[in-house]
């Protein structure tokens, strides 16, 4: 029993000592031990995964993460002999390479860190490329490696955007807290990958030194995103919109180009007003007005297309039926509607109401037919997709919600329908209006807009997003044809006749809405737009252009937005084979009544290509023949410019390049004066050929 009691007391005593020591370490000496732990502390810290790339449709990088390197050193690692012999050379190289401070500053900074036993020092904040890393790796001390020289190249990934500001708001960004915009945020889960962990040691000065112990959890790289954006179309739309924004000094603007059959967005440009470093007016992509709340506003007269489609869908009216629009004003209860022409339009056909954008004409038609059944009118508007959220198909965060007022809304009144029919009392984004317009171009099938085709990991498809096309038409084919005809009339004879061209047909609608001030009153500031599609007979692309608060003489959609649309359409027509091969363009085009240029000569292949683009019928000729144009009755004929062997060729009418090429091939030494095409030549055509002889050609 004595031994048991002694053992029991010993255990009690030991437990008491342990408890007291725990209390001593935890509470009395806790601060000291915590400080020592921090000095020699080891910790697993997050090692960021390589973020996935964002690609344009043609495989070009829109966003990528480049591997860069941070140059740092543990000044205590190098031996005294190595340090003493090489540190001065290293500092000279650092100063020459970075050119941010003299050699002595680098030497003083590294010496101080070595004396203070500081084990981690960033030599320069600028990150290095892979080529620069390899260059520096050959320097003194650095070439000894991390274990003997103490120099570290820490790999970090920096997000870069090869096309700078082109489409940057659509591509987006994301910051350290996860906030951002565009695709970077919307697809962050796929792009981010899975972070790993690496072992770091805390060193004096509060820095964390990465340890090359191999003890780490490798990060998993993010997936790649393949978008529908075409960088060439994006560039075309950006330049066209930017130049007009500069000219009109507008508040903001956007342009969207969509593929008719699929709803794929080929370009999305957003420009907001700012000032450049010199203090001058400039425009940058600072907000996504195409889909965001700031661009969600009264659509204006482009909405008249929806009103016309609803009217023709619910009646047997023809485009040739007429309505009296009066003398320019019309009273709806206590509000007066003003038409688009001072003094009014008088009696117009339904087609002319759209072509001339008559406020009174459209509102009268809608009020007369749907005045007692407003729910039916709103049902049509919803059927057209104008109240449908586009977020599920776009998969983009921050998209504005469409607002279409209903008769159940407490703010609905007797003047709501007349004003709604011409584009007021609604809130719709430019993309919402373009999606509706695109459905008309797509034979009535609603193609939901999309911006991402697929998510990939290397060559494997992780997720593929197929086009979402509605199964039912938004209106009968016969009705759609009437609306298309009316929209084409807007360009041929109506408010957008300034963009009519003879190469391909455009169907569209201008829009101009007055803006409200803070007190809810309309002011002399306008929200302008133009939406349409081309070629009108077999649409390939649809497009909308919006410019807010343009200044100067031109403040209407026809004068501001329609020309931007035309510039985009022209460029796409020139560079897109699918547009040029449209069946609508294969029909025989009339020969324009104009005088052909005199004394023009060229190779048949080159001239035929020009005539094909301009849809001018031509006779056939061998591609290597020199020809001059002659106006025929139904086509352009060619007069062959034959070359006789061993004689001086006739080069009059040729360009300088062609003339020099032909004469030098015959052995002549060519001198020329003037500019333009060849007017005269010093040697008579057809005279005997003498190789090496000089010939002087005069250009005009």
Secondary structure, DSSP 8 states (H G I E B T S, - for coil): -HHHHHHHHHHHHHHHHHHHHHHIIIIISHHHHHHHHHHH-EEEEEE------EE-TTS-EEEEEEEEEEEEE-TTSS-HHHHHHHHHHHHHHHHHHH-SS-HHHHHHHHHHHHHTT---EES-SS-B-HHHHHHHTTSTTGGGHHHHT-EEEEEEEEEE-TTTTTTHHHH-EE-TTS-EEHHHHHTHHHHH-B-EEEEEEEETTTEEEE--SS-EE--B---EEEES--HHHHHHHHHHHHHHHHHHT-SEEEEEEEETTT-BEEEEEEEEEEE-TTS-EEEE--S-TTTSGGG-B--GGGGHHHHHHHHHHHS---TT-EEE-TTSEEEETTEEEE-SSTT---EEEHHHHHHTT-HHHHHHHHHHHHTT-HHHHHHHHHHTTTTS--HHHH--TT----EE--TTSTT--TTHHHHHHTT-SEEB-HHHHHHHHHHHHTTTEEE--BSEEEEEETTEEEEE----EEEEESS-HHHHHHHHHHHHHHHHTSTTGGG--SSS-EEEEEEEEEEE-TTS-EEEEEEEEEEEEESTTS--EEEEEEEES--SS--SHHHHHHHHHHHHHHHHHHH-HHHHT-GGGSS-----S----TT-EEEHHHHHHHHHHTT--B----TT-EEEEEE-SSSEEEEE----TTB----TT-BHHHHHHHHHHTT-EEEEESSSBEEEESS-TTSB--TT-EEEEEE-
